[in-house]
Amino acid sequence: MKVGFIGLGRMGTAMAANLLKAGHAITVYNRSPDKARGLAELGAQVATRVSDACRGEAIITMLANDEAVHSVVFDDDGVLASAADGAVHISMSTISVALSSKLASAHAKARQRFIAAPVFGRPQAAAEAQLFIVAAGAKSAVDDCARLFDAIGQKLFYLGADPPAANLVKLSGNFLIASVIESLGEAIALIGKAGIDPRAYLDVLTSTLFNVPLYKIYGGLIVDRKFEPAGFAAPLGLKDIRLTLAAAEQLQVAMPVASLLRDRFLTLLARGGAAQDWSAIARLSAGDAGLPDAVLPDAGPGGAATEHRSP
């Protein structure tokens, strides 16, 4: 297929590369054009304007937040104004339910098709084409894009014709991941305060009741304190929890744990943790427990991040 790909962060770059490897004709656009250099070497065409990436059968957006997606779609030379009748916009970003609904309506009025298809998986999974894709939109549109999804992920879950459903499922999933991170941080602080080896503890967990990738991946990051470079940066974690809470308020669903997680992310950012992985909220529990070997970000002079280690 002839595809435009907009947004070349770590996830987007890996996904676009896999589409190229699968034989699709890809035109890429990124606000910082230097990020397209590696893809150009793989055969991608590089667009200098958003509109130049909207000439194909499908346009994929993989952007950081609602503001970026809104701009790329609704600006004068954006996706909405530039895509042809019948073209499909596949939004793979984690965005709000409200924006997804607005996109679906706008594309329908423009005689274009829209699929919400956010993904579960970190950059390594994206590089290995092992993402899980949650898609919602017209079944015919999803079927038409099956080859694209096959090149990017290991499995697609179709959730029906209403695109916002996919975004709500994605947000709820990220809420659950953050909940696991927070609970692991608290539990590891608890056993650490008692002098128990956290690696041995993690082995017990992941060999028995919690023998699942989520506990292995994030438990390993927490125990080894591998919070940089960020696979998923802490500000994005805060953004997703805020979007989850906004959806919950609209639906009148109380989510007290989500409110706690919002405050944990705010605390991490206030202490200079913006460059860290979102799993770094777990290290706050070590500090709360008074562990002398806790490695905590803090706002140093001028707000710069500093790290404190025990001698």
C-alpha positions in Angstrom: 0.0 0.0 0.0 1.0 3.6 -0.4 1.1 5.0 3.1 1.9 8.3 4.8 3.4 8.0 8.3 3.4 11.0 10.6 5.3 11.0 13.9 8.8 9.5 14.2 9.5 9.0 17.9 11.0 5.7 19.0 7.7 3.9 18.4 6.8 5.5 15.1 10.3 5.1 13.6 10.3 1.4 14.4 6.7 0.9 13.0 7.5 2.8 9.8 10.7 0.7 9.3 8.6 -2.5 9.6 6.2 -1.2 7.0 9.1 -0.5 4.7 10.5 -4.0 5.3 7.1 -5.5 4.4 7.2 -3.8 1.0 4.9 -0.8 1.5 5.6 2.5 -0.1 6.0 4.9 2.8 6.2 8.7 2.9 7.2 9.9 6.3 6.9 13.3 8.0 8.2 14.5 11.3 8.4 18.0 12.7 12.1 17.4 13.3 13.2 16.2 9.9 16.5 14.7 11.0 14.6 11.8 12.6 13.6 10.7 9.1 17.2 10.2 7.9 17.4 6.5 8.8 14.1 5.7 7.2 15.1 7.5 4.0 18.1 5.1 3.9 15.7 2.2 4.0 13.7 3.6 1.1 11.2 6.0 2.6 10.2 9.2 0.9 10.6 12.2 3.2 7.9 14.9 3.2 8.6 18.4 4.1 4.9 19.2 4.8 2.1 17.2 6.4 0.1 17.5 3.3 2.9 15.7 1.3 2.4 12.7 3.5 -1.3 12.5 2.8 -1.3 11.4 -0.8 -1.6 7.7 -0.2 -4.4 5.2 0.5 -3.7 5.4 4.2 -2.2 7.9 6.7 -0.9 6.7 10.0 -0.3 9.1 12.9 1.8 8.2 15.9 2.1 11.3 18.0 2.6 12.2 21.6 -0.6 13.8 22.6 -4.0 15.3 21.7 -2.5 18.7 20.8 -0.1 17.2 18.2 -2.7 15.0 16.7 -5.2 17.9 16.5 -2.7 20.1 14.8 -1.6 17.5 12.2 -5.2 16.7 11.3 -7.0 20.0 11.5 -4.4 22.5 10.3 -4.8 24.1 6.9 -2.4 21.6 5.3 -3.3 18.8 7.6 -4.7 15.3 7.1 -8.3 16.4 6.8 -7.7 19.0 4.1 -5.1 16.9 2.2 -6.3 13.3 2.1 -8.4 12.0 -0.8 -11.9 10.8 -0.7 -12.0 7.3 0.7 -8.5 7.5 2.2 -8.2 6.1 5.7 -6.6 7.9 8.7 -5.2 5.3 11.2 -4.6 7.0 14.5 -2.2 4.9 16.5 -1.5 7.5 19.2 -2.8 7.3 22.7 -5.4 10.1 22.6 -8.5 11.2 24.5 -11.9 9.6 23.9 -13.2 13.1 23.1 -10.6 13.7 20.4 -11.2 10.3 18.8 -14.9 11.1 18.6 -14.2 14.4 17.0 -11.8 12.8 14.4 -14.4 10.2 13.5 -17.0 12.8 12.8 -14.7 15.1 10.9 -13.4 12.4 8.6 -16.9 11.1 7.9 -18.0 14.6 6.8 -14.9 14.8 4.6 -15.8 11.4 3.0 -12.7 9.9 4.5 -12.4 6.8 6.8 -11.1 6.8 10.3 -9.7 3.9 12.4 -8.5 4.3 16.0 -5.8 1.7 16.5 -3.6 2.4 19.5 -1.0 -0.2 20.5 0.3 -2.0 23.5 4.0 -2.5 23.7 7.3 -0.7 24.3 9.8 0.4 21.7 11.5 -3.0 21.6 8.2 -4.7 20.8 7.7 -2.1 18.1 11.1 -2.8 16.6 10.3 -6.5 16.5 6.8 -6.0 15.0 5.4 -7.6 18.2 2.9 -4.9 19.2 -0.7 -5.7 20.1 -3.1 -3.4 18.2 -6.6 -2.5 19.5 -8.7 -1.2 16.5 -12.1 0.2 16.1 -13.8 1.7 13.1 -15.7 0.5 10.0 -14.9 -3.2 9.6 -14.3 -2.7 5.8 -11.6 -0.1 6.6 -9.9 -2.3 9.1 -9.9 -5.2 6.7 -8.5 -3.0 3.9 -5.6 -2.1 6.2 -4.9 -5.7 7.4 -1.6 -5.9 5.7 -0.4 -2.8 7.5 -1.4 -4.1 10.9 0.3 -7.5 10.1 3.6 -5.7 9.4 3.4 -3.8 12.7 2.1 -6.1 15.3 1.6 -9.7 16.4 -2.1 -9.5 16.9 -5.1 -7.2 16.2 -8.1 -6.9 18.4 -11.2 -5.5 16.7 -13.6 -3.7 19.0 -16.4 -2.6 16.7 -17.3 0.3 14.5 -17.0 3.1 17.1 -13.4 4.4 17.1 -13.4 5.9 20.7 -13.9 2.4 22.1 -10.3 1.5 21.1 -9.0 4.7 22.8 -10.9 4.0 26.0 -9.6 0.4 26.1 -6.0 1.7 25.5 -6.3 4.2 28.3 -7.8 1.7 30.7 -4.9 -0.6 29.9 -2.3 2.0 30.6 -4.1 2.8 33.9 -3.7 -0.9 34.8 0.0 -0.9 33.8 0.6 2.2 36.0 -1.3 0.5 38.8 1.0 -2.5 38.6 4.1 -0.3 38.6 2.9 1.6 41.7 2.0 -1.7 43.6 5.3 -3.3 42.6 7.2 -0.2 43.9 5.3 -0.4 47.2 5.9 -4.1 47.6 9.6 -3.9 46.7 10.0 -1.1 49.2 8.3 -3.2 51.8 10.6 -6.3 51.4 13.6 -4.1 50.9 13.0 -2.4 54.2 13.1 -5.8 55.8 16.4 -6.6 54.2 15.1 -9.1 51.6 16.9 -9.3 48.3 14.6 -7.6 45.8 15.9 -9.8 42.9 15.1 -12.9 44.7 11.7 -11.5 45.6 11.0 -10.7 42.0 12.0 -14.2 41.0 9.4 -15.6 43.4 6.7 -13.3 42.0 7.4 -14.0 38.4 7.8 -17.7 38.8 4.5 -18.2 40.7 1.5 -16.0 40.8 2.7 -13.3 38.4 4.4 -15.2 35.7 3.4 -12.6 33.1 5.5 -10.1 30.9 4.2 -7.0 32.7 5.6 -8.0 36.1 8.9 -9.3 34.5 9.5 -6.2 32.4 8.5 -3.5 35.0 9.7 -5.5 38.0 13.1 -5.8 36.3 13.3 -2.0 35.6 12.4 -1.2 39.2 14.8 -3.7 40.8 17.6 -2.7 38.5 16.7 1.0 38.5 16.8 1.2 34.8 14.7 4.3 34.4 16.8 6.0 31.7 16.7 6.1 28.7 12.9 6.1 29.0 11.0 3.6 26.9 7.8 5.6 27.8 8.6 8.9 29.4 7.0 9.9 32.7 5.1 13.0 31.3 3.3 10.6 28.9 2.3 8.5 31.8 0.8 11.5 33.5 -1.0 12.5 30.3 -2.6 9.0 29.9 -3.8 9.0 33.5 -5.3 12.4 33.1 -7.1 11.3 29.9 -8.3 8.2 31.8 -9.7 10.4 34.6 -11.4 12.7 32.0 -13.1 9.7 30.4 -14.1 8.5 33.9 -15.6 11.8 34.8 -17.6 11.9 31.6 -19.0 8.5 32.3 -19.4 9.2 36.1 -17.1 6.4 37.1 -15.0 6.9 40.3 -11.4 5.9 39.9 -9.6 6.6 43.2 -6.5 4.6 42.2 -6.2 6.7 39.0 -6.3 9.8 41.2 -3.5 8.4 43.3 -1.4 7.6 40.2 -1.9 11.2 38.9 -0.4 12.5 42.1 2.5 10.0 41.9 3.4 11.2 38.4 3.1 14.8 39.5 5.5 14.1 42.4 8.0 12.4 40.1 8.0 15.3 37.7 8.3 17.9 40.5 11.4 16.1 41.6 13.0 16.3 38.2 12.0 13.0 36.8 10.7 14.2 33.4 13.4 12.4 31.4 12.8 9.1 33.2 10.7 6.1 32.3 7.2 6.1 33.7 8.2 3.1 35.8 10.2 5.6 37.9 7.1 6.3 40.0 8.0 3.1 41.8 11.1 4.6 43.2 9.0 7.1 45.1 8.0 4.3 47.4 11.6 3.6 48.3 12.0 7.2 49.3 8.8 7.2 51.3 10.0 4.1 53.2 13.3 5.9 54.1 15.5 3.4 52.4 19.1 4.7 52.6 20.0 3.3 49.2 17.0 4.8 47.3 17.9 6.6 44.1 15.5 9.5 43.9 15.3 12.3 41.5 15.1 15.8 43.1 14.9 19.3 41.8 18.4 20.7 42.3 19.4 24.4 41.9 17.4 26.0 39.1 15.1 22.9 38.9 17.8 20.7 37.4 17.5 17.0 38.1 20.0 15.6 40.6 20.4 12.1 41.9 21.1 11.2 45.5 22.9 7.9 46.4 24.0 6.7 49.8 27.8 6.4 50.1 
